[in-house]
Amino acid sequence: MTFHHHNDLRYLTFQTFADLPHGVFTRHGGVSSAPWSTLNVGGSVGDDIDHVRENRIRSFAALNRERDSLHDVWLVHGTNVIFADQPRDLSLKSPQADLLFTNNPNVTLFMRFADCVPLLFHDPKKGVIGISHAGWMGTVKGVATASIAAMKSRYGTDPRDVRAAIGPSIGPDHYEVGTDVAEHVRASFGKRAESLLEPRGAKFHLDLWSANRLQLEEAGVCSVEIAQVCTACHLEDWFSHRAEKGRTGRFGVLLSL
C-alpha cells in the first residue's frame, strides 16, 4: 500500500494492483467546501453538483483516464452485479448494484465510499477487474462471495487466480453495532461470528475487514491485501459517514485495465 500525489490530490494504491491504473482517493485536492471538503465525488450528499463533476474529472485525470470511460453504479447495499462491457451512457441514470466488473480496457470502474468496505478484484489470467461495495448489510448478504461467483460465471475465473484488496473503511475499533446487526452476523457466519464481534457492554464492535477476508478465502481467493486504514480514525484523509454524523462527502475508488 502506497500513497501518491497528483497536483493537490492524494490517493492510495495497492501493491497487489501495481500493474493496473487504480486509486483510492482521499478527501484532498478538490473544490468542494465544508462539510464535503474537498474531493467529494458523491452526487447525492448535498454538495454542489458542479463541484462534484470537477472533483471526478480531477480524479480521472490523476490516473490518466478519460472521464467518458466511466462506468459506475447506484449503491443499494445488495448483491446485484453489473458487467460493464462498455462505458456507461452518462445521459442515463446509474444502474442499481453493488458489484461492478469489466474485461474492457476502455472502461474505468468508479465507486464511492464513506465507511463501507471497498473490495477490489483482478483476475490477470482472464483480464478481468471489479469493485464491490460491502457495508454490514452487504457483508452479511455475502458480497465478497457473490463477487467471486460472478467472475466465475461470466468470465470463467478460477478463484485461485484472483488478486483481491480491501480498502480504507471503518475499522473494528470504531464500528459499533447493536444486537440486531450482531444476530445477522451470527446467522451469516455461524461459529466464526464470535471472532468478528467484540462485546462492549450492550453493543458489539464488528470487524468488517476480517469478515470479508474470510468470505474471500472461503471462496478460494489466496491473495488478499488489506489496507487496514480506518476511515473514522483518519478524518484528515477520509470521509466517514459514522464519525461525521452523516454530514460528509464520498471518496472515490477507480480501477481500470
N, C-alpha and C positions, 0 to 999 in steps of 0.2 A: 504494500500500500504506500503510495507516494502522493504528495501534494504538488500541484503545478500552478503556474501563474500565466495568465494571458491578459495583458494590459492590467486592469484592476480586478479581473476575475480570478478566483482561486477555486481549484477543483481537485478532486481526489481520483486517482486511478488505482487499479488492482494489478499486481504482478501477474496474476492468472490471465489477465486480458492484455498483456503488454503489446501484443501484436495487432490489437484492434483499436480503432478510434473510439474512445469512450471517456466518460467523465461523470462523476457525481459532484455537482456544483454546489458550493457553499452559498451563503447569502450575500457575498461580496461582489461588487463590480457592476451593479445595476443602477437603475434610475428611479426606483420606487422610493417613496417616503415612508416614514413610520406609520403603522406597525409592520409594514411589508418590506422595510428597508433591507437590502436594496435590490437584490437579484431575485425578486419574486416572479415565478413563472406560472403561478396558479391564476386562472382567469375567473374563478368563482368565489373569491375570498374578499371582494370589496375593493380591490385595487383598481386604479385607472387602467383600462384595457390597452391604451396606447403604451403605457409603461410596461405592461406585461409583454406586449408584442416586441418592444425594443429589447427587453431582457432575454427573450427567446432568441432573437436574432443574434445577440452578443454571444449567447451560449453556443449556438451552432457555429458561429464564426471562429470561436476558440478552438474548435476541433476541425476547422476547415471543411465543414459540411454545409451544403446548401439548405436554406430554410425550406425550400419546396420539396426536399427529400423526406420531410417529416411524416411519421405515422404515429399517432397517439390514440388513447382511449379515454373514455369517461369512466372513472373508477367507481365500482359499486360493491366492493367487499364480497366478491363471489369467486367462482372458479371458471367463468366463461372465458373462452380463448378466442383471439383474433389472429389469423395468419395474414400478415401484411405482404401480399405479393407485389404490391405497388405502393408508392407514396399515397397518403390519404388525400382525397379531394377536399381541400380546405373550405370549399363553399358549403359543405355538408357538415352536420353535427358529428362529433366523435362517436363511434360505436361504444356501447357499454360492455366493458370487460375488465379483467384484472390480469390477464395473461396475454402477452403480445410477442409474436415470433415472426422471423423472416429469414429467407435464404437469398434475398435480393440485395446485392451491394449498393444499389441505388436508393435503398430505404434507410433512413435513420430512425431508430426506435426512440421514443421520448415518453417519459412518465414523470409524474410529480409526487412528492412525498413531504411529510412533516411529522414523523414519528413512526409510521408504518414501515415495514421491512422491505427494502428493495432487494429483489432476487435477480441476479444476472446469470445468463447461461450462454455457453458457447460449445458447440459440437464442431471441432475443427475438421473432422473427417467428412461430415456431411455438409459443412459450410452453413451452419445454422446458428442464429443468435436469438436471445429472448430476454425480456424483462418482465417480471411479475411483481405484484403488489400484495403484501401479506400483513394485514393488521391482525389483531387477535381473532377476529371472526374468520378472516381468510385462512389463518393458520389452522384453526380447528376444523375448517372445511377441507383442508389438505391442498392448499395452493401449490406448495412445492411438489407434492406427489402428482397433482394434476398437470403440472408443467412438464415433468419428465414423461408422463403418459402421452401428452400432446406431441412432444418431439418424436417419440417412438411411432405414434400412429401416423403422423403427417409426413415425417421425413425419414423414417427408418432408423432413427438414432439408437445406438447402443448406449445405455446409461453409463457404462464404464468409460466411454469416451468424453463424457460431458465434464466441462470445467464450470464450476459454479462459484458465485461470490454473494456474500450477504453484506449489504451496505449499511451506512450510518442510519440508525433508527433508535427508538427509545430502548434503553438498556434495563436489565433486571433491577438495577438499583433505584430506578425511578418509576417503573411501570407497576403501579398499584392497581389491583383489580379486586372486585367483590366476589362473594361466594357463588354468584350466578355464573360469572365467567369461569371460575375455578371448576365448576361442575361440567361446563362444556369441555374444558381442557381434559378433565378426567375421562369423559366419555370418548374423546378422540384418541387419547394417548394411553389409556389404561394404566398399567402399573408404572409406566415411565413418567406419568404425570407428576408424581411427587418430586421428581428430580427437577421439574420445571417450575414448581410452585414453592415459594418460600413463605411460610406463615408469618404474619406480622400483626398480632392482635386478632381482630375480626376480619382482617384483609389478607391478601396474598400479594407477593411480587412475582410477576410472570416473566420468564426468560424466553423471549421470542427468538433470540438468536439460536439457542440450543434446540428449541422446538423445531425450527426449520432445518437446522443441520441434521437432526435425527431423521426427519422425513426424507431429506435428500439422500442420506446414506442408506436408508432402508429401500429407497427406490433404485439403488445400485450406483449412485454417484460416489466416486472415490476422491475427487478433488474439490474441496470446499474452502474458499478463503473468506474469513470473517473480518470485517473492518474493526469490530469491537469499539465503535465510536458511538457514544450515547448522545442523541440529539438534545435531550433535556439537560444534560450536563454541560453542553458546549453551545450556549446560545450565541456566543460570539461568532460562531461559524454556521450554525444550522437553525432552521425554523423548527419549532416544536409546538405542535397543537396543544399538548398536555401542559407543558411548562408555561406557555404564554396564554393559556386560558382561551384558546380559540381565536385570538386576535393576532394573526400572524400570516406569513406567506407560505409558499411551497417551493422547495428546491427541486431542481431538475436532474434527471438521470438520462444520459444519451448514450446510445450504443449502436455501432454500425460495423459492417464487414469491411 
